[in-house]
Amino acid sequence: MTGITEIVMTEHIDSIRTYTLVLLALLVLTAATTLVAFVDLGAFSVVVALAIAVCKMLLVRSSSCTAPQTKLTSGVLGGLLWLVILLMLS
């Protein structure tokens, strides 16, 4: 028990390709949000815009999150629950 233990730290390093793909997806989703604003879908346009916003939130959260997957899932579920509560109150 006189040996020295070495702690190896591993970091998750994203590639430039990952960030580029996320940026392109966010730009496409932003364009989709803008198109939905100009198309008359009635009350359904709010639902579509919120669905696109949730997709963008998931992209940003999953690409920049260094926490384990379980924290990501609980954060997404908590955010969606909060959204449902706010929609029910309005």
Sequence and secondary structure as in RCSB ss.txt:
>XXXX:A:sequence
MTGITEIVMTEHIDSIRTYTLVLLALLVLTAATTLVAFVDLGAFSVVVALAIAVCKMLLVRSSSCTAPQTKLTSG
VLGGLLWLVILLMLS
>XXXX:A:secstr
               HHHHHHHHHHHHHHHHHHHHHHHS  TTHHHHHHHHHHHHHHHHHHHHH  S HHHHHHH
HHHHHHHHHHHHHH 
